[in-house]
Amino acid sequence: MQQVNVFDIGALLVLGVLGGTLAAFAGLPMPYMLGSLTFSAAYTMVQTHRDHIVKFPRNLRFFFIATIGTMIGARFTPDLLGLFPQYWPSFLALIPFVLAAYGFGYIVLRRVGGYDRPTATYASLPGGLIEAITLGEREGADVRVLTVQHFARIIVVVVAVPMLFLLVGGETVGSAAGQTMADGKAGWIDLFVIAILAPLGLVLGRRLHLPAGQLMGPLVLCGLAHVTGVLTLHSPFWLLPLAQLVVGAGLGAQFAGASAKLLIKAFTLGVVNVSGILAIGAFAAFALRGAVPGGFEPLFISFAPGGMTEMALIALSLEASPVIVTAHHLFRILLALVIVGWVGKRQRSRHPVE
């Protein structure tokens, strides 16, 4: 069982509130999660230098991820079912996109970063953080490098995409634009239902072995309940920022034991890797802009490799469907896992000793 320190948990949450509030006042993208993550990561690394390893309850973080999944699922309506067949070109295009993104990332991490073959193979996967770490550990990859490199990918994406929209289009998007899953109709019954659906969906995601199951399980469960008319769920305005604060604090604690040298290297490679992948995604979105509804912007965020929650919020800013965007990300993760399984099998046959 994971041993946690009550003082550490309190410190991480307080720093998360402080960091999220300051980031929101500064108008930064995804302020509550990234502000919380930044402050809690700084605390975690300071404690590491003092030979104290900070730990955060994983189940608490997963519960709030599940809460976010439930709120996204509540956006699912029967009208959306008719939209999915119109997006087959973009779903199909994800296959060459994932192959190109994976190949580019592998070259960056293997040739530029100098990682060993197993570590580069699973650290360059454009999706499926937990799955990549689990598979990589089994194949002898460096788990600490895998964890930090994937966090770097996700953080760079969720910072870069809103910044690109701000710099290129002059518009603030995502949670920094005040986007929320709330509609002003939430009551105590809605909170009770969310408190029930979130852990149920979390168990569902684990049992079905869904990619990002802690998010996708509740999303699927709540989405099915909505589309079938079993319930109509409303989310309070304060719940999403709270969930992002807790998730950010939990992610910040993952930097325990990471050295400054490792972080600098991981984020430098992450910037190079993400820049190339976003360029590939932009090319795909531009090529498909007339083939599917919505045009370039929703397609671009559908191809961005990370941050399903923030990408869903950006979709709301652009008056696009967060469910459609999330579906693209789910398919991307599934493709990435299939491809890395095939690559790993070939590597084991060609390099049995390494």
Legacy VTK file of the C-alpha trace (Angstrom):
# vtk DataFile Version 3.0
C-alpha trace
ASCII
DATASET POLYDATA
POINTS 354 float
0.000 0.000 0.000
1.217 3.491 -0.831
2.343 5.284 2.346
1.404 8.954 2.410
2.142 11.826 4.750
-0.869 13.923 5.800
1.278 17.059 5.979
2.538 16.461 2.428
-1.016 16.041 1.136
-2.124 19.247 2.840
0.920 21.145 1.567
0.376 19.921 -2.002
-3.302 20.914 -1.969
-2.653 24.345 -0.434
0.131 25.019 -2.925
-2.178 23.744 -5.675
-4.818 26.312 -4.723
-2.183 29.063 -4.594
-0.605 28.090 -7.916
-3.952 27.635 -9.660
-5.276 30.968 -8.396
-2.157 32.864 -9.470
-2.171 31.180 -12.888
-5.852 32.069 -13.335
-5.197 35.712 -12.445
-2.305 35.723 -14.937
-4.624 34.407 -17.658
-2.481 31.356 -18.335
-3.875 28.358 -20.242
-5.288 25.532 -18.149
-4.525 27.591 -15.019
-5.936 25.407 -12.269
-4.217 22.220 -13.353
-0.901 23.650 -14.568
-0.606 26.183 -11.744
-1.268 23.466 -9.207
1.134 21.099 -10.966
3.929 23.673 -11.099
3.765 24.629 -7.414
3.341 21.060 -6.178
6.173 19.825 -8.420
8.466 22.530 -6.992
7.569 21.446 -3.446
8.128 17.793 -4.346
11.572 18.445 -5.812
12.640 20.591 -2.844
11.619 17.778 -0.500
13.509 15.285 -2.670
16.701 17.309 -2.174
16.025 17.002 1.558
15.885 13.205 1.185
12.126 13.170 1.726
10.006 11.490 -0.937
6.580 13.115 -1.335
3.642 10.853 -2.147
0.068 11.712 -3.060
-2.856 9.253 -2.799
-3.245 7.838 -6.298
-6.876 6.900 -5.695
-7.709 10.492 -4.756
-6.210 11.733 -8.021
-8.007 8.999 -9.964
-11.335 9.908 -8.322
-11.096 13.491 -9.528
-9.971 12.367 -12.991
-13.078 10.176 -12.974
-15.124 13.218 -11.935
-13.834 15.109 -14.973
-14.701 12.115 -17.166
-18.232 12.108 -15.752
-18.660 15.809 -16.532
-17.446 15.321 -20.113
-19.786 12.356 -20.515
-22.656 14.575 -19.414
-22.104 16.596 -22.614
-23.099 13.562 -24.693
-26.479 13.969 -26.433
-28.386 11.747 -28.873
-27.750 14.349 -31.603
-24.020 13.593 -31.439
-24.519 10.028 -32.642
-25.383 11.333 -36.084
-22.107 13.259 -36.272
-19.723 10.329 -35.832
-20.179 8.851 -39.349
-19.208 12.222 -40.817
-15.796 12.038 -39.151
-14.584 8.781 -40.708
-11.890 10.582 -42.798
-10.290 12.097 -39.685
-10.470 8.831 -37.735
-8.866 7.046 -40.693
-6.189 9.746 -40.937
-5.187 9.044 -37.340
-3.500 5.824 -38.509
-0.748 7.483 -40.602
-0.630 10.351 -38.096
0.175 8.033 -35.168
2.756 6.158 -37.260
4.462 9.402 -38.302
4.298 10.901 -34.795
5.654 7.724 -33.232
8.484 7.457 -35.756
9.462 11.097 -35.305
9.385 10.809 -31.513
11.502 7.659 -31.567
14.164 9.336 -33.717
14.258 12.359 -31.380
14.546 10.329 -28.187
16.829 7.610 -29.560
19.176 9.635 -31.777
19.082 13.068 -30.148
18.278 12.103 -26.576
20.497 9.012 -26.552
17.955 6.830 -24.726
18.365 3.068 -24.910
16.092 1.191 -27.337
13.367 0.038 -24.869
13.153 3.452 -23.197
12.976 5.319 -26.511
10.394 2.834 -27.827
7.911 3.425 -25.012
8.781 7.048 -24.168
8.050 8.152 -27.755
4.556 6.631 -27.759
2.121 9.497 -28.625
-0.449 8.544 -25.992
-1.298 6.078 -23.244
0.929 7.277 -20.400
0.012 4.568 -17.895
-0.003 1.821 -20.508
3.363 2.950 -21.932
4.963 2.925 -18.473
3.507 -0.499 -17.661
4.634 -2.055 -20.952
8.007 -0.314 -20.883
8.807 -1.509 -17.372
8.124 -5.081 -18.494
10.545 -4.661 -21.414
13.362 -3.232 -19.303
12.908 0.486 -20.006
13.912 3.131 -17.463
10.610 3.781 -15.651
11.654 7.139 -14.194
12.665 8.446 -17.620
9.434 7.069 -19.132
7.305 8.814 -16.521
9.017 12.187 -16.778
9.177 12.084 -20.595
5.467 11.371 -20.950
4.592 14.050 -18.414
6.778 16.440 -20.403
4.869 15.568 -23.600
1.491 16.161 -21.982
2.491 19.380 -20.238
4.117 20.833 -23.359
0.984 20.030 -25.397
-1.507 21.531 -22.954
0.593 24.683 -22.682
1.524 24.983 -26.364
-1.894 24.458 -27.972
-3.752 27.257 -26.109
-0.711 29.515 -26.560
-0.720 28.836 -30.311
-4.377 29.824 -30.548
-3.609 32.974 -28.555
-0.533 33.952 -30.587
-1.806 33.009 -34.047
-5.516 33.718 -33.749
-5.527 36.223 -30.910
-8.180 34.247 -28.997
-7.992 32.791 -25.515
-9.277 29.223 -25.405
-9.742 26.478 -22.860
-10.220 26.979 -19.132
-8.375 30.307 -19.343
-11.272 31.545 -21.491
-13.713 30.718 -18.724
-14.955 27.561 -20.376
-16.565 25.093 -18.027
-18.663 21.953 -18.006
-21.281 23.723 -15.851
-24.602 25.107 -17.085
-25.866 26.767 -13.919
-28.541 24.134 -13.194
-26.634 21.853 -10.828
-28.055 20.887 -7.442
-27.281 18.517 -4.591
-28.836 15.607 -6.465
-26.399 16.186 -9.343
-23.467 16.131 -6.916
-24.758 12.890 -5.423
-25.074 11.306 -8.881
-21.550 12.434 -9.851
-20.215 10.989 -6.588
-21.789 7.648 -7.538
-20.994 7.586 -11.265
-17.343 8.635 -10.949
-16.160 5.634 -8.866
-18.440 3.248 -10.762
-16.957 4.442 -14.037
-13.476 4.171 -12.568
-14.093 0.497 -11.771
-15.613 0.000 -15.241
-12.573 1.492 -16.936
-10.240 -0.781 -14.989
-12.296 -3.915 -15.568
-12.533 -3.257 -19.311
-8.841 -2.230 -19.475
-9.774 0.971 -21.324
-6.945 3.329 -22.298
-6.903 6.179 -19.760
-9.566 4.093 -17.995
-9.863 6.453 -15.035
-11.179 9.083 -17.466
-12.786 6.974 -20.181
-14.713 4.619 -17.864
-16.786 7.393 -16.225
-17.076 9.210 -19.561
-18.526 6.149 -21.291
-20.825 5.303 -18.372
-22.224 8.816 -18.050
-22.391 9.242 -21.822
-24.446 6.076 -22.216
-26.778 7.172 -19.421
-27.265 10.527 -21.156
-27.741 9.279 -24.699
-30.275 6.657 -23.579
-32.214 9.197 -21.538
-31.642 7.419 -18.199
-30.515 10.670 -16.596
-29.764 14.313 -17.264
-26.759 15.451 -15.258
-25.662 19.011 -14.514
-22.254 20.014 -13.132
-21.605 22.821 -10.598
-19.302 25.587 -11.805
-16.731 25.007 -9.042
-16.280 21.272 -9.520
-14.066 21.317 -12.632
-11.521 23.809 -11.196
-11.448 21.790 -7.972
-10.868 18.558 -9.892
-8.081 20.165 -11.921
-6.413 21.483 -8.751
-6.376 18.038 -7.149
-5.220 16.305 -10.347
-2.484 18.910 -10.802
-1.275 18.420 -7.223
-1.201 14.660 -7.758
0.752 15.011 -10.988
3.227 17.363 -9.337
3.954 14.693 -6.745
5.031 12.384 -9.579
8.232 14.423 -9.875
9.500 12.926 -6.608
13.050 11.746 -7.106
13.441 13.469 -10.476
16.643 15.465 -10.758
16.828 18.893 -12.334
19.112 17.449 -15.020
16.557 14.792 -15.951
13.737 17.353 -16.075
15.706 19.765 -18.258
16.585 16.990 -20.684
13.040 15.576 -20.738
11.383 18.936 -21.344
13.942 19.967 -23.965
13.325 16.751 -25.864
9.602 17.154 -25.191
9.546 20.564 -26.856
11.350 19.209 -29.929
9.131 16.115 -30.065
5.845 17.967 -29.563
6.792 20.659 -32.089
7.253 18.021 -34.758
4.075 16.148 -33.832
1.982 19.335 -33.774
3.373 20.230 -37.202
2.300 16.796 -38.498
-1.105 17.256 -36.859
-1.503 20.725 -38.355
-0.736 19.339 -41.823
-3.329 16.570 -41.355
-5.944 19.013 -40.041
-5.331 21.385 -42.951
-5.644 18.553 -45.475
-8.916 17.354 -43.907
-10.463 20.747 -43.179
-13.041 20.428 -45.959
-13.759 16.732 -45.507
-15.285 16.807 -42.013
-17.490 19.261 -40.071
-15.881 22.059 -38.096
-12.844 22.920 -40.174
-9.208 23.227 -39.134
-9.314 24.215 -35.434
-11.310 21.292 -33.978
-9.294 18.864 -36.104
-6.020 20.349 -34.898
-6.923 19.862 -31.229
-8.210 16.365 -32.062
-4.719 15.465 -33.316
-2.806 17.144 -30.448
-1.154 14.306 -28.457
-2.182 14.946 -24.882
-4.439 16.597 -22.337
-7.878 15.196 -23.177
-9.497 17.375 -20.526
-7.997 20.634 -21.749
-8.552 19.695 -25.386
-12.234 19.168 -24.533
-12.353 22.629 -22.942
-10.728 24.147 -26.024
-13.373 22.404 -28.124
-16.023 24.168 -26.057
-14.284 27.494 -26.717
-14.496 26.809 -30.452
-18.147 25.686 -30.172
-17.082 22.192 -31.213
-18.122 18.937 -29.554
-15.805 17.876 -26.704
-17.149 14.336 -27.133
-16.000 14.172 -30.763
-12.580 15.528 -29.796
-12.282 13.040 -26.936
-13.296 10.184 -29.264
-10.397 11.094 -31.573
-7.998 11.056 -28.626
-9.292 7.682 -27.472
-8.792 6.234 -30.959
-5.280 7.745 -31.075
-4.351 6.043 -27.794
-5.776 2.701 -28.964
-3.790 2.941 -32.203
-0.614 3.865 -30.320
-0.955 0.834 -28.052
-1.531 -1.522 -30.988
1.472 -0.128 -32.851
3.838 -0.195 -29.860
2.810 -3.802 -29.182
3.802 -4.729 -32.723
7.051 -2.735 -32.536
7.952 -4.253 -29.160
7.394 -7.767 -30.508
9.655 -7.097 -33.510
12.357 -5.633 -31.284
12.306 -8.679 -29.006
12.782 -10.963 -32.008
15.546 -8.872 -33.576
17.382 -7.875 -30.352
16.814 -10.730 -27.866
19.905 -9.889 -25.813
19.414 -6.128 -25.448
LINES 1 355
354 0 1 2 3 4 5 6 7 8 9 10 11 12 13 14 15 16 17 18 19 20 21 22 23 24 25 26 27 28 29 30 31 32 33 34 35 36 37 38 39 40 41 42 43 44 45 46 47 48 49 50 51 52 53 54 55 56 57 58 59 60 61 62 63 64 65 66 67 68 69 70 71 72 73 74 75 76 77 78 79 80 81 82 83 84 85 86 87 88 89 90 91 92 93 94 95 96 97 98 99 100 101 102 103 104 105 106 107 108 109 110 111 112 113 114 115 116 117 118 119 120 121 122 123 124 125 126 127 128 129 130 131 132 133 134 135 136 137 138 139 140 141 142 143 144 145 146 147 148 149 150 151 152 153 154 155 156 157 158 159 160 161 162 163 164 165 166 167 168 169 170 171 172 173 174 175 176 177 178 179 180 181 182 183 184 185 186 187 188 189 190 191 192 193 194 195 196 197 198 199 200 201 202 203 204 205 206 207 208 209 210 211 212 213 214 215 216 217 218 219 220 221 222 223 224 225 226 227 228 229 230 231 232 233 234 235 236 237 238 239 240 241 242 243 244 245 246 247 248 249 250 251 252 253 254 255 256 257 258 259 260 261 262 263 264 265 266 267 268 269 270 271 272 273 274 275 276 277 278 279 280 281 282 283 284 285 286 287 288 289 290 291 292 293 294 295 296 297 298 299 300 301 302 303 304 305 306 307 308 309 310 311 312 313 314 315 316 317 318 319 320 321 322 323 324 325 326 327 328 329 330 331 332 333 334 335 336 337 338 339 340 341 342 343 344 345 346 347 348 349 350 351 352 353
